[in-house]
Amino acid sequence: MTRLDDGLLSTVLAAWLQARARPVTPRPRRYRTVIAVDGKTLRGARRPDGGQVHLLSALDTRTGIVLAQVTIAAKSNEIPAFTPLLDAIETVLGSLAGLVFIADALHTQTAHADEIAARGAHLMIPTKGNQPTLFAQLKALPWPDVPIGDRRRDTGHGRRETRTVKAITVATPGGIGFPHAEQAVRIIRTRTTGGKTSRETIYFTVSLPAEQAQPADLQDWARLEWHIENRVHHVRDVTFREDLHQAHTGTGPAVLATLRNTSIGYHRTNGEANIARAIRRANRRPPRPHHRRDQQLPDYAMTLTAGAPLFDPCGGPRRLVSRPHRE
C-alpha cells in the first residue's frame, strides 16, 4: 500500500462512490452542487524528509463524497495544488460546468478565479487580510443602504446565533478588482453564549449574478464550507484517530487518508448521519454463547443423521458424526 499511486487510488474510489450514490431529487432551478475545498495536516505522519504530510481535499456537499485529494509538495502550500485538485475532480465528474466552489480565504487568488471560470464553474470565496486591497473595497461598499436579503436564527449547544446576509451587484464599471466577481456579499454572525455576545463580519465575492444566486442561496453556500471540516476532517480525527497514526513510508499517509475518506463516503451514501455509530453497527458481531452446546443443541436434531456441517461460532464449521438413534 505504501507504493500505491495515492492520486489514482483517490480517483478510482471516488468514482466508485459517485456511481453508487443515490439519484438526486430534482431541485429548484437555482439549486447547484457545492464543492467545499479545504486542507488538512496529518499531525502524526511524516514524509521521507521528515516534514508533515498536508493534503488538499474537495467534498461534494450533496453526497458527502470526497471527490479528490492531492498531496501538497514539500516546501509548498495549498495554492499550487488547487489546479491539480480541479483536474482530479474533473476526471471523476467528467465536467465542472455549473458547480460552485467554496474555500477559505487562502484561495482568494485571481488565478483560481480564472481557472474555475475557464472550466465553466463558479467561485464563492471569502476575503480577509491576505487581500488587503480587495478587503478594503468590499468594506467600503454602501452596506447601510443595502436591504437585508436573508436572516436566520438558530439555537443549540447552549448558544443563540443570528446570521444576516446582504448582497450587492458589483459587475459594473468601477466595481471591485477581482476577476469574474458578480456580487459582493456581507454576512454578519452574532452569537450569544453564556451571556456573552460576539459579532463577526465576513465579506465574500461570488461569480454568479443575483438572478442565479439569491441571498438565501448565498447563506446556504457559506455554511456548506464547514461541511468538509465537520463531516470529514473531524470524523477522521475523532472516529478514526488519524492524528495518532504515525505513518511515514512512501505514499502510506495519503493512501490511508483516502481509505478513511472512502469509508466516510460509503456510509454517507447509505444515508448515515453518524459515522461512528454506522461503523459500530457494521462491525457488530453476534454474542458468543456461554457454552458451545448453546449454539449446537437447537440444530442438533436436524443434523444428527444427515452429517451436515454445523456452524460453531467458537471453532468454525464442524461436522457431526451420525450415530444410531436410541429410543
N, C-alpha and C positions, 0 to 999 in steps of 0.2 A: 504493500500500500504506500510505502514511503517513496516509491519510484513512479507512481501514477502521475499522469498529467492532471493536476488539480483543476485547471480551467476546463478541460474536456470533460472530466467527470461531472463537474458542476452543470455543464450544458446538457449532458445526456440525462442526468437525473431530473433536472428542472423540466426538460421536455417531456419526460415520462409523467411527472406530476401534473403538468399542464394538460396532458392528454387524458388523464383520468379525472380531472376536475369536473364538477357538476356543471351542466349548462347554465348560463347566466339568464336570469329572468329579465325580460325586456324592461327597460327603464325609460324615463322621460328623455326627450331629445337632448337636454343639456348634460345628461349623465356621461361621464368619462371615466376611463380606468386611470387610476392614480398610481404612479410608481414612486415609492419612497426610497431615497438613496442615503446611505449612512455608512460610516466606517466603524470598525471595532478592533481593538488591540487584544491579542491573546496573551494575557499577562504571564502565564506560566510557560508558554512556548518560546523557543528561541530559533533563530536562523542559524545556519552553519557558522556565520561570522560572529555569533553571539548576540546580535540585535534582536529586538522584539519583532514578532510577526504581526503585521497590520493588514486587515482585509477590508475591502470596499464591496458592499453588497447592495442589491436592488430588490425590493419587495413589491410584489403585486398585492396591493392592499385589499383588493376584491377577494382574492382566493387564499391569501396567506402563504403563497409560494415564493420562495427566494428564487428569482429568475436567473440571477447571475451573481458571481462572486469572483473578484480578482485580487491577487496578492500585490500589495504595494512593494515596489522595489526598494532595496536598501538605499539609504540616504536620499529618499524621495518622500512624497506625500500623496494625498488623495487626488490632487488636481490633475497630474498627468495620467492617472488611471481612469479618469472619467470617460474618455473616448473608448478605450478597450472595453469598459463596462457596457457602454451603449452597443458596441459590436456584439458582445455576448448576448445581450437582451434581444437584439435583432435576430440573432441566429435561432433563438428559442421561439420567438413570436412570429418571425417572418417579416414584420414591419412594425415601425414605431408610430405610424401615422395616427394622429388623433389622441395619443397618450399625453397625460400631464405628468411631468416630473417635478418632484419637490424634494429639496435637500436643505442642509443647514447653510449658514451664511458663508462658510468656507468656499462653497461652489458658486458664489455670486461672481462669476467670471464671464467677460464678454465672449471669450472663445467657447465656453459651454453653451451660452445662448445661441451663438451662430451655429454650432454643431447640431443642437436639438432642432432648431428651425429648419436646417437643411434636410433633416430626416422626416419632416412633416409633423413633429411633435411640439409640445408646448411646455413652458417652464414657469413655475411659480416659486420664487426664491426670496428669502428674507435678506435685508440689508442692514449691516451693522458697521462696526468701526473699521473693518478691513477695506471698506469702500467709502472713505470719508466724504468725497465729493458727492457721490450718489446719495449717501445718507442725508447730507445737508439739503440737497434738492428735495428729497421726499419730505423731510421735516418741515420745509418752508412752504409747502403747498397750503392753500387756504382751507385747512380742515374744519375750522369753525363754521364755514359756510356750507359744508357738505352735509346733507342729511344722513341720519343713521340708516344703514342698509339692512343690518341684521343684528339682533341682540338675543343672547341666550343666557339662561341662568341654570346652574347645576349645583346640587348639594350632594355630599357624600364624603366618607372618610374624615368626618369632623371639620369640613370646610365648606364654604359657600363661594362660588365663583361666577362672575359675570363677564361675558366676552362680547364686546361691541365692535362691529365691523363697519368701516366706511370705505368706499371705493370711488375713485375719480379717474376719468379718461385722460390719458396723457399723450396719446399718439397724435399730437398736433404740432405744428411748427413752434419751436421754442420749448418743447417738452423736456423730459428728463433725459440724461445722457446714458441710457442703457439700451442695447440693441433689442429690437422686436418687442419692447415693452408697450402694451396697450393700455394697461391700467396700473395705477398706484393704489395700494391697499394699506389701511391702518387698522390694526387690531389692538384694542386696549383690554387687558385682562386684569380684573380686580378680584383679589382673593382675600377672604377673611378666614383666619384660622386662630382659634383660641383667643378671640377678642382683638387680634392684631390684623390690620388690613394692609395689603401690599398692592401696588399698581405697576403694571409693566406695559410698555408701548412698543409694538413691533411693526416695522414697515416692510411691505412686500412689493415686488413687481410681478406682474403676470402678463404673459404674451397672448392672452385671449381678450377679445373685446367684450363690452358689457353685455351684449345680447347673447353671448355664449358662456359667460361666467358671471352669474348674479352674486350679490353679497352672501346669500345663503350657501351657494356652492363654494365660494372662497372660504367661508367659515369651516365647512366640512373638509376641504382640502388641506387647510392649515393644520387641522387636528390629525389628519391622516399621516402627517410627517412623523408623529410619535409612534406609529404602529410598528415600525421596524425596530425601534428601541424597546418598546414594551412587550411586543408579541414574538420577537425573535431573539434579540440580544439578551434581554432579561431572562428569558426561558433557558437559553444556553448557559447563562451564568448560574442560575439558581437550581434548575432541574437537572442539568447535565454536568454541573460543576466544572465548566470549561476552563476557568482560570486556574484551577488546581492541577490541570493536566500538563505535564512538563514535556510535551513532545518537542523534539528538536532535530529529527533526522529527515533529510530530504524534504519532500512536499507533505510529510505527515501532518503537520499542524493544519494546513489548508484542507487536506483531504478529510480529516476528522471533522473539521468545522462544516464541510459540505455534507457529510453524513448526518450531522446534527440538524442542519437546515432541512435535509430531506425528511428526517423523522418528524420534525415540526410540521412541514408542509403536508406530509401524508395524513397526519391527524387532523390538520385544518381542513383538508379536502373531504374528510369523513364527517365534517360538521362539529368537531370537538372544539370547545372553547377553553377548557383547562387541559393543557398538555400533560402535566404531571399526573392528573387523575386518569387520563387516557392511557398513559404508559403503564400505570399500576394495573389498570383493568386488563391490558393486553398481556401483561406478564403474570397475571394471577394463575395459580395452579390449583387443582382440586386438593382439598386437605388430605394428608396422608392418614390412612386408617390406623387406629391404635394397635390393632392386631392384624396380621396378614390374613387371618381367616375371615375378618370382617368384610373384605373385598371378595374373597373366594367363595364363601358359602352361598350367596344368592344365586350364583351361576353354576354351582357345583352339580346340581341335579341335571342341568341341561347338557353338561359336557362329560358326565361320568362315563357314559357308554360310548360316546362318539369320539372321544380322544381329541377334541378340538382345542386349539390354543386358547388359553385364558389369560387375560391381561392382569398382570400383577404389578401395581404401582411401586412396590418395594423392590422388585427384582426384574421387571420387564416381562415379556411374554413367556409363558411356561406351558407345558403340555401335561395334562393329567393322564395317568395310566388307567386303562379300562380294567375294572375288577368285576368279578361276578357279584350280582346283586343278591343280598340276603334279605329274607323276609323278617 
